[in-house]
């Protein structure tokens, strides 16, 4: 289980995190408990990840279907340095990835 204490970083370290997060987007919807787990992790790690609500914006739902192959949420879209895109489903997997990368 992850700590609920918000993480603190130097301004320089946070700037690096902010830059890295420009290549991430979370497809979610508000009332999904699994999505809430991921949003809590994002908040705890102070990550400025774009949130794309698939219930409120049909374009996001369509992008998720076209890119990831299914409309299940949560899904983290990860754009890699080589331009390829990974679509990561499952809240536990997403939270582990965020903790390893930014924790």
C-alpha positions in Angstrom: 0.0 0.0 0.0 1.2 3.5 -0.8 1.6 6.3 1.8 -1.0 9.0 1.6 1.5 11.7 2.6 2.0 14.1 -0.3 5.5 14.1 -1.7 7.7 17.2 -1.6 10.4 18.0 -4.1 12.8 20.8 -4.9 11.6 23.3 -7.6 14.2 21.8 -10.0 13.1 18.3 -9.4 9.4 19.3 -9.8 10.2 21.0 -13.0 11.7 17.7 -14.3 8.6 15.9 -13.2 6.4 18.4 -14.9 8.3 18.0 -18.1 8.0 14.2 -18.0 4.3 14.4 -17.3 3.6 16.2 -20.5 3.9 12.8 -22.2 1.2 11.2 -20.0 -2.6 11.3 -19.9 -5.0 9.5 -17.8 -8.3 8.3 -19.3 -10.8 8.0 -16.5 -14.3 9.0 -15.3 -15.2 10.6 -12.0 -17.3 7.8 -10.3 -15.0 4.9 -11.0 -13.4 3.7 -7.8 -10.4 2.3 -9.7 -9.9 5.7 -11.3 -10.1 7.4 -7.9 -7.2 5.2 -6.7 -5.0 6.4 -9.6 -6.1 10.0 -9.2 -5.1 9.8 -5.5 -1.7 8.5 -6.4 -1.3 11.3 -9.0 -2.2 13.8 -6.3 0.1 12.3 -3.7 3.0 12.3 -6.2 2.2 15.9 -7.3 2.0 14.9 -10.9 0.5 17.3 -13.4 -1.0 14.5 -15.6 -3.7 15.5 -18.0 -7.1 13.9 -17.0 -9.3 12.9 -19.9 -12.9 12.1 -18.8 -14.3 9.5 -21.2 -17.9 9.9 -19.9 -18.0 13.7 -20.4 -16.0 13.9 -23.7 -16.9 11.4 -26.4 -13.6 12.4 -28.2 -11.6 11.0 -25.3 -13.6 7.8 -25.4 -13.0 7.5 -29.1 -9.3 8.2 -28.7 -9.1 5.5 -26.0 -10.8 2.9 -28.2 -8.7 3.7 -31.2 -5.4 3.8 -29.3 -5.8 1.3 -26.6 -8.3 -1.0 -28.3 -10.9 -0.8 -25.5 -12.8 1.8 -23.5 -11.9 0.4 -20.1 -10.8 3.0 -17.5 -8.5 3.8 -15.9 -5.9 3.8 -18.7 -2.7 5.7 -18.7 -1.4 6.8 -22.1 2.4 6.9 -22.1 4.1 8.6 -25.0 7.7 7.3 -25.1 10.8 9.1 -26.3 10.8 7.3 -29.6 7.2 8.5 -30.3 5.6 5.2 -29.7 2.6 5.0 -27.3 1.8 2.5 -24.6 -1.7 2.2 -23.2 -1.5 0.9 -19.6 -4.7 -0.4 -18.1 -5.4 -1.6 -14.5 -5.2 0.8 -11.6 -2.6 -1.3 -9.7 -0.3 -1.5 -12.7 -0.7 2.3 -13.3 0.0 3.1 -9.6 3.1 0.8 -9.5 4.4 2.5 -12.7 3.9 6.0 -11.3 5.5 5.1 -8.0 8.5 3.5 -9.7 9.0 6.4 -12.1 8.1 9.4 -9.8 8.0 8.2 -6.2 
